[in-house]
Amino acid sequence: MLGSVNVTKRSDMSEMSVKNQPNWPYFAPFEVVIHNTPDDCWVSLLGRVLNVTPLIKEHQGEKCIRPILAMAGKDISCWFDEKTGDIQHYINPENGCRVPYCPHGPIPDVPLQVPATNWRPLGRLPWWNDPKYQIGLLTKRVRPLRIINMTNPFDKEVLLNVCCEDTFLRIQERYSFFNSNAESYTWRGIDKNIFMNKTLDENGFPDERDLFTKLGLPQTYYIPTVFLYYNDDLKYPDLSDDECKSLNDN
């Protein structure tokens, strides 16, 4: 079929299944958008986040890479078919052929869009289905979370935007930007310790913002809050203490 780039075979399905593996990190749109240069280029499509920097370097200076550079850091799902995962196609009104939909011009791995004798099938996975470019998944929704460090609750409060799919281990990783010793704290809800390998929902923090909107309340009417209690794990011992000196001497 002229113009078709869907060369995925049944034998490729196991390779492509890595896209859905559960240990992919989740990224919010505001994390993807900052990677918008030729030397650091991410895009999101159909719920996946791809680092296409190597693709840009491979096609450096070529016209086919311009549409991707123009959409660097953005979502390009509109170029693709949700059902097949392949690039969108349309019927060319001039010749009646089914051709790839490239609204901003040709992109890498898309064959000729007009009948031609030199057309050849791609013979490999196109870049949008190649697992080597995928680095994570795009979150379905961003949630606010208030984190209060109880060592100084009036001064050490952080409001984070996190992915609704994030476990608290991932949230802890995000919080480490504000506190490099985040793993030295016990994380608690109002009346119980947090399960760090579970999400906000799984720890009893439902997303009630749609309900607030329905009731005419601002979505910030209530923001889930977790409290951090410091564990004295002797990471930074006081070497001036006599007991520490004796341990150090031994």
TINUNU-763942 format. One record per residue: residue in three letters; x, y, z of N, C-alpha, C in turn. Coordinates in steps of 0.05 Angstrom, whole numbers, plus 5000, padded with zeros to 4 digits. Example, Ala and Ser with C-alpha at 12.3 -4.5 7.8 and 13.67 -1.06 7.14 Angstrom:
// TINUNU-763942
- ALA|5264|4886|5156|5246|4910|5156|5264|4934|5156
- SER|5257|4955|5142|5273|4979|5143|5258|5001|5157
//
This chain:
// TINUNU-763942
- MET|5017|4976|5000|5000|5000|5000|5018|5025|5000
- LEU|5013|5042|4980|5030|5066|4978|5025|5084|5001
- GLY|5047|5093|5014|5044|5113|5035|5042|5100|5063
- SER|5038|5074|5065|5035|5062|5091|5062|5059|5104
- VAL|5062|5066|5131|5087|5062|5146|5084|5043|5169
- ASN|5061|5030|5170|5056|5011|5192|5068|4984|5185
- VAL|5093|4980|5193|5107|4956|5186|5109|4937|5210
- THR|5094|4943|5232|5096|4926|5255|5084|4899|5250
- LYS|5099|4878|5257|5089|4851|5254|5083|4840|5282
- ARG|5071|4816|5282|5064|4803|5307|5089|4798|5324
- SER|5111|4793|5311|5136|4788|5325|5147|4812|5339
- ASP|5137|4836|5330|5146|4861|5342|5130|4868|5366
- MET|5107|4854|5371|5089|4862|5392|5103|4860|5420
- SER|5119|4839|5423|5132|4836|5449|5152|4859|5454
- GLU|5165|4868|5432|5183|4890|5435|5169|4916|5442
- MET|5145|4920|5429|5130|4945|5434|5116|4944|5460
- SER|5113|4921|5473|5099|4919|5498|5114|4934|5520
- VAL|5139|4940|5516|5154|4954|5536|5143|4982|5541
- LYS|5127|4992|5522|5115|5018|5525|5097|5019|5549
- ASN|5085|4996|5556|5064|4995|5576|5075|4983|5602
- GLN|5101|4979|5605|5111|4968|5629|5105|4987|5652
- PRO|5098|4976|5676|5088|4993|5698|5109|5010|5712
- ASN|5135|5005|5707|5155|5020|5721|5165|5045|5707
- TRP|5151|5053|5686|5158|5079|5673|5153|5102|5692
- PRO|5170|5122|5694|5164|5146|5709|5143|5162|5695
- TYR|5127|5177|5710|5107|5194|5698|5117|5223|5698
- PHE|5110|5237|5677|5118|5265|5674|5094|5283|5670
- ALA|5095|5306|5681|5074|5326|5676|5081|5343|5652
- PRO|5061|5355|5639|5067|5372|5616|5087|5394|5621
- PHE|5087|5405|5646|5106|5426|5652|5134|5416|5655
- GLU|5137|5390|5658|5164|5378|5658|5174|5372|5630
- VAL|5155|5366|5612|5163|5360|5584|5170|5385|5569
- VAL|5155|5407|5574|5158|5431|5558|5185|5445|5561
- ILE|5199|5440|5583|5225|5453|5586|5247|5440|5569
- HIS|5241|5417|5558|5261|5404|5540|5254|5410|5511
- ASN|5261|5434|5503|5251|5445|5478|5273|5456|5460
- THR|5297|5445|5462|5319|5454|5445|5330|5431|5429
- PRO|5345|5436|5407|5356|5414|5391|5374|5396|5407
- ASP|5387|5406|5428|5405|5390|5444|5390|5375|5467
- ASP|5366|5382|5471|5350|5369|5493|5321|5371|5485
- CYS|5311|5352|5470|5285|5354|5458|5267|5330|5466
- TRP|5245|5336|5480|5225|5316|5487|5199|5323|5473
- VAL|5183|5303|5468|5156|5306|5458|5138|5286|5472
- SER|5113|5291|5473|5094|5271|5483|5074|5264|5461
- LEU|5066|5239|5461|5046|5230|5441|5032|5205|5452
- LEU|5006|5206|5450|4989|5184|5458|4996|5173|5485
- GLY|5001|5191|5504|5006|5184|5532|5034|5176|5538
- ARG|5053|5177|5518|5080|5170|5523|5098|5195|5520
- VAL|5121|5194|5534|5140|5215|5532|5165|5204|5519
- LEU|5174|5218|5498|5197|5209|5482|5219|5230|5483
- ASN|5244|5221|5486|5267|5238|5483|5278|5234|5455
- VAL|5272|5253|5437|5280|5250|5409|5305|5265|5402
- THR|5321|5272|5422|5346|5286|5417|5364|5270|5398
- PRO|5367|5243|5402|5384|5228|5383|5373|5229|5355
- LEU|5347|5229|5352|5334|5230|5325|5341|5257|5312
- ILE|5340|5278|5327|5347|5304|5316|5376|5306|5307
- LYS|5393|5295|5323|5422|5295|5316|5426|5278|5291
- GLU|5411|5255|5288|5414|5238|5265|5406|5252|5240
- HIS|5386|5269|5241|5376|5283|5217|5383|5312|5218
- GLN|5404|5319|5231|5412|5348|5234|5415|5361|5207
- GLY|5402|5384|5204|5404|5399|5179|5384|5390|5158
- GLU|5369|5369|5162|5350|5359|5143|5323|5372|5147
- LYS|5308|5376|5125|5282|5389|5126|5262|5373|5143
- CYS|5265|5346|5143|5245|5329|5156|5244|5333|5186
- ILE|5265|5345|5198|5266|5347|5227|5253|5373|5236
- ARG|5248|5392|5218|5237|5418|5226|5210|5416|5241
- PRO|5191|5400|5232|5166|5399|5247|5169|5390|5275
- ILE|5188|5371|5281|5192|5362|5308|5205|5384|5325
- LEU|5224|5398|5313|5236|5420|5327|5216|5442|5334
- ALA|5197|5447|5315|5176|5467|5320|5158|5459|5343
- MET|5155|5433|5347|5137|5423|5368|5152|5412|5392
- ALA|5178|5419|5395|5194|5410|5417|5182|5417|5444
- GLY|5180|5397|5462|5168|5401|5488|5138|5400|5489
- LYS|5125|5395|5466|5096|5396|5465|5084|5368|5459
- ASP|5058|5367|5459|5044|5342|5453|5038|5341|5423
- ILE|5045|5319|5410|5040|5316|5381|5021|5293|5375
- SER|5004|5287|5394|4985|5265|5391|4967|5268|5367
- CYS|4962|5293|5359|4944|5298|5336|4955|5288|5310
- TRP|4981|5282|5309|4993|5270|5285|4987|5240|5282
- PHE|4977|5228|5303|4976|5199|5304|4947|5188|5309
- ASP|4943|5164|5301|4917|5150|5304|4917|5136|5331
- GLU|4898|5143|5348|4896|5131|5375|4893|5101|5375
- LYS|4879|5091|5355|4873|5062|5353|4897|5046|5344
- THR|4912|5055|5325|4934|5040|5314|4961|5048|5324
- GLY|4963|5072|5335|4989|5082|5344|5006|5091|5321
- ASP|4996|5089|5297|5010|5096|5272|5004|5125|5266
- ILE|5019|5137|5247|5013|5164|5239|4987|5166|5225
- GLN|4973|5188|5227|4947|5192|5215|4950|5191|5184
- HIS|4929|5183|5170|4929|5183|5141|4904|5197|5131
- TYR|4905|5206|5107|4881|5219|5094|4882|5212|5064
- ILE|4860|5217|5051|4858|5213|5022|4866|5238|5007
- ASN|4888|5237|4992|4896|5260|4977|4875|5266|4955
- PRO|4863|5290|4956|4842|5296|4937|4852|5298|4908
- GLU|4878|5301|4904|4888|5304|4877|4891|5278|4862
- ASN|4900|5257|4877|4905|5231|4864|4889|5208|4876
- GLY|4874|5214|4898|4858|5193|4910|4873|5172|4926
- CYS|4899|5177|4932|4915|5158|4947|4913|5164|4977
- ARG|4916|5143|4992|4917|5145|5021|4945|5151|5029
- VAL|4950|5175|5041|4977|5184|5046|4979|5193|5075
- PRO|5003|5193|5086|5007|5202|5114|5000|5231|5118
- TYR|4989|5237|5142|4981|5264|5149|5005|5278|5163
- CYS|5017|5297|5149|5040|5312|5161|5033|5341|5158
- PRO|5018|5353|5177|5008|5380|5173|5030|5401|5173
- HIS|5053|5395|5184|5075|5415|5185|5098|5408|5166
- GLY|5093|5389|5148|5114|5380|5130|5123|5352|5136
- PRO|5140|5340|5119|5149|5313|5123|5165|5310|5149
- ILE|5163|5286|5161|5178|5280|5185|5194|5255|5180
- PRO|5214|5249|5197|5230|5224|5193|5213|5199|5193
- ASP|5221|5180|5177|5208|5153|5176|5181|5154|5162
- VAL|5174|5175|5150|5149|5176|5134|5157|5175|5105
- PRO|5147|5155|5090|5155|5151|5062|5143|5173|5044
- LEU|5149|5171|5019|5139|5190|4999|5109|5191|5000
- GLN|5098|5215|4997|5069|5219|4999|5055|5220|4972
- VAL|5069|5214|4951|5057|5214|4925|5065|5188|4911
- PRO|5050|5178|4891|5058|5153|4877|5085|5157|4865
- ALA|5103|5138|4870|5130|5139|4860|5142|5111|4857
- THR|5158|5107|4837|5170|5081|4833|5192|5074|4853
- ASN|5203|5095|4866|5225|5090|4885|5215|5087|4914
- TRP|5188|5083|4917|5178|5078|4944|5186|5051|4954
- ARG|5195|5049|4979|5202|5024|4992|5191|5024|5020
- PRO|5183|5001|5030|5174|5000|5058|5197|5007|5077
- LEU|5190|5017|5101|5210|5025|5120|5228|5002|5129
- GLY|5215|4979|5135|5231|4955|5142|5239|4955|5171
- ARG|5231|4974|5188|5237|4974|5216|5216|4991|5230
- LEU|5217|4992|5257|5198|5008|5271|5203|5037|5266
- PRO|5182|5053|5260|5186|5082|5258|5193|5094|5285
- TRP|5204|5117|5286|5215|5128|5311|5193|5131|5332
- TRP|5169|5137|5324|5148|5140|5345|5140|5114|5358
- ASN|5147|5092|5347|5141|5066|5360|5167|5052|5369
- ASP|5190|5065|5365|5215|5053|5373|5219|5057|5403
- PRO|5221|5035|5419|5222|5037|5448|5247|5052|5458
- LYS|5268|5054|5441|5293|5066|5451|5289|5096|5456
- TYR|5268|5108|5445|5264|5137|5450|5246|5142|5474
- GLN|5231|5123|5483|5213|5128|5504|5227|5129|5531
- ILE|5220|5150|5547|5232|5153|5573|5211|5153|5595
- GLY|5186|5153|5589|5165|5153|5609|5138|5156|5598
- LEU|5119|5161|5615|5091|5164|5608|5081|5192|5616
- LEU|5062|5202|5601|5050|5228|5607|5027|5225|5627
- THR|5027|5240|5648|5007|5238|5669|4979|5244|5657
- LYS|4959|5232|5669|4931|5238|5661|4922|5264|5675
- ARG|4934|5269|5698|4926|5293|5712|4947|5301|5733
- VAL|4951|5327|5736|4969|5338|5756|4954|5345|5781
- ARG|4965|5338|5804|4952|5343|5829|4970|5360|5847
- PRO|4958|5378|5863|4974|5393|5883|4977|5377|5909
- LEU|4999|5381|5922|5004|5367|5947|5020|5386|5965
- ARG|5011|5390|5989|5025|5406|6009|5042|5388|6027
- ILE|5067|5394|6030|5086|5379|6047|5096|5397|6068
- ILE|5092|5390|6094|5100|5406|6116|5122|5391|6132
- ASN|5145|5403|6135|5167|5392|6151|5162|5401|6180
- MET|5157|5381|6197|5149|5388|6224|5172|5397|6242
- THR|5197|5396|6231|5219|5408|6247|5216|5438|6249
- ASN|5202|5450|6229|5197|5478|6230|5172|5483|6212
- PRO|5149|5476|6222|5125|5476|6205|5117|5503|6194
- PHE|5125|5525|6207|5116|5551|6198|5135|5562|6177
- ASP|5158|5549|6173|5177|5559|6154|5183|5539|6132
- LYS|5178|5514|6136|5186|5493|6117|5162|5479|6105
- GLU|5146|5494|6091|5122|5484|6077|5127|5486|6047
- VAL|5122|5465|6032|5126|5464|6004|5100|5456|5990
- LEU|5092|5470|5969|5069|5462|5953|5079|5451|5927
- LEU|5075|5425|5923|5085|5411|5899|5062|5404|5880
- ASN|5067|5405|5854|5049|5394|5834|5061|5367|5826
- VAL|5045|5346|5830|5055|5318|5825|5036|5305|5805
- CYS|5045|5283|5794|5028|5267|5776|5010|5249|5793
- CYS|4985|5246|5784|4966|5230|5800|4975|5201|5802
- GLU|4992|5191|5783|5001|5164|5784|5027|5160|5801
- ASP|5038|5182|5810|5063|5181|5825|5060|5165|5851
- THR|5078|5148|5857|5080|5137|5884|5093|5157|5902
- PHE|5091|5153|5929|5104|5172|5947|5135|5170|5945
- LEU|5145|5148|5935|5174|5147|5930|5182|5166|5908
- ARG|5165|5168|5888|5170|5187|5866|5166|5216|5876
- ILE|5146|5220|5893|5141|5246|5905|5164|5254|5923
- GLN|5175|5235|5938|5198|5240|5954|5222|5249|5937
- GLU|5225|5236|5914|5246|5244|5895|5242|5272|5886
- ARG|5217|5280|5880|5212|5307|5872|5217|5327|5894
- TYR|5210|5319|5918|5213|5337|5942|5243|5341|5949
- SER|5260|5322|5941|5288|5323|5948|5301|5348|5936
- PHE|5288|5361|5916|5298|5386|5906|5298|5408|5927
- PHE|5279|5406|5946|5276|5425|5968|5290|5415|5993
- ASN|5293|5389|5996|5305|5378|6020|5321|5353|6012
- SER|5347|5356|6012|5364|5334|6002|5364|5309|6021
- ASN|5352|5312|6045|5350|5290|6064|5322|5280|6066
- ALA|5307|5281|6044|5279|5273|6045|5274|5245|6055
- GLU|5294|5227|6049|5290|5199|6057|5295|5195|6087
- SER|5304|5215|6101|5309|5213|6130|5284|5220|6146
- TYR|5262|5223|6134|5237|5231|6147|5216|5209|6146
- THR|5200|5208|6166|5176|5191|6165|5153|5208|6154
- TRP|5141|5198|6133|5119|5213|6120|5093|5203|6131
- ARG|5076|5222|6140|5051|5215|6153|5028|5232|6141
- GLY|5004|5219|6140|4980|5233|6135|4970|5245|6161
- ILE|4944|5249|6163|4933|5261|6187|4936|5242|6211
- ASP|4931|5216|6206|4930|5197|6229|4945|5171|6224
- LYS|4961|5170|6202|4975|5145|6197|4999|5150|6179
- ASN|5018|5131|6180|5041|5133|6163|5034|5128|6134
- ILE|5049|5141|6116|5045|5138|6088|5058|5113|6078
- PHE|5044|5098|6060|5057|5076|6046|5071|5088|6022
- MET|5098|5087|6023|5114|5102|6004|5113|5090|5976
- ASN|5105|5064|5974|5104|5051|5947|5076|5053|5935
- LYS|5059|5070|5948|5032|5073|5937|5027|5102|5930
- THR|5005|5106|5914|4999|5133|5904|4982|5148|5925
- LEU|4976|5173|5918|4958|5190|5935|4931|5176|5939
- ASP|4919|5167|5917|4893|5154|5920|4895|5129|5937
- GLU|4915|5113|5934|4918|5089|5949|4925|5094|5978
- ASN|4934|5118|5984|4939|5125|6012|4916|5141|6025
- GLY|4893|5141|6011|4870|5154|6022|4868|5184|6017
- PHE|4881|5194|5996|4879|5222|5989|4865|5225|5961
- PRO|4839|5223|5960|4825|5224|5935|4826|5252|5923
- ASP|4824|5253|5897|4824|5279|5883|4795|5290|5882
- GLU|4789|5310|5898|4762|5320|5902|4757|5346|5887
- ARG|4775|5354|5869|4773|5380|5856|4748|5382|5838
- ASP|4741|5360|5825|4717|5361|5808|4692|5365|5825
- LEU|4692|5353|5849|4669|5356|5867|4668|5385|5877
- PHE|4691|5397|5883|4692|5425|5891|4680|5443|5869
- THR|4688|5438|5844|4678|5454|5822|4648|5451|5820
- LYS|4638|5427|5823|4609|5421|5821|4594|5436|5843
- LEU|4606|5439|5866|4593|5453|5889|4598|5483|5888
- GLY|4612|5493|5867|4617|5521|5865|4641|5531|5882
- LEU|4657|5512|5891|4681|5519|5907|4706|5520|5890
- PRO|4726|5536|5898|4751|5536|5883|4765|5509|5886
- GLN|4779|5501|5866|4793|5475|5867|4815|5474|5888
- THR|4823|5498|5897|4843|5499|5918|4830|5501|5946
- TYR|4804|5495|5948|4790|5496|5973|4804|5478|5994
- TYR|4813|5455|5986|4828|5437|6003|4850|5424|5987
- ILE|4874|5425|5997|4897|5412|5984|4907|5390|6003
- PRO|4909|5365|5994|4920|5344|6011|4946|5352|6023
- THR|4950|5344|6048|4974|5352|6063|4987|5328|6076
- VAL|5013|5326|6074|5028|5305|6088|5049|5319|6106
- PHE|5056|5306|6128|5073|5317|6149|5099|5300|6151
- LEU|5121|5313|6152|5147|5299|6154|5159|5302|6182
- TYR|5166|5279|6193|5178|5278|6220|5206|5266|6217
- TYR|5225|5281|6227|5253|5274|6223|5261|5249|6239
- ASN|5275|5231|6226|5286|5207|6240|5315|5213|6245
- ASP|5324|5209|6270|5352|5214|6276|5368|5189|6267
- ASP|5375|5189|6242|5389|5166|6230|5420|5169|6231
- LEU|5429|5189|6247|5458|5193|6251|5473|5197|6225
- LYS|5459|5208|6205|5473|5214|6180|5493|5237|6184
- TYR|5486|5255|6202|5504|5277|6208|5509|5278|6238
- PRO|5527|5260|6248|5532|5259|6276|5548|5283|6285
- ASP|5543|5290|6310|5557|5312|6323|5584|5302|6333
- LEU|5606|5307|6318|5632|5296|6325|5643|5309|6350
- SER|5631|5330|6360|5641|5343|6384|5630|5328|6409
- ASP|5610|5310|6405|5599|5295|6427|5619|5274|6435
- ASP|5622|5269|6462|5641|5250|6472|5637|5222|6462
- GLU|5611|5214|6460|5605|5186|6451|5614|5183|6422
- CYS|5609|5204|6406|5617|5203|6377|5647|5202|6375
- LYS|5661|5216|6392|5690|5216|6391|5701|5188|6396
- SER|5690|5175|6416|5699|5148|6423|5694|5129|6400
- LEU|5671|5131|6387|5665|5114|6364|5684|5120|6341
- ASN|5690|5145|6337|5708|5152|6315|5736|5142|6320
- ASP|5744|5142|6346|5771|5132|6352|5773|5102|6347
- ASN|5752|5088|6352|5752|5059|6348|5752|5052|6318
//
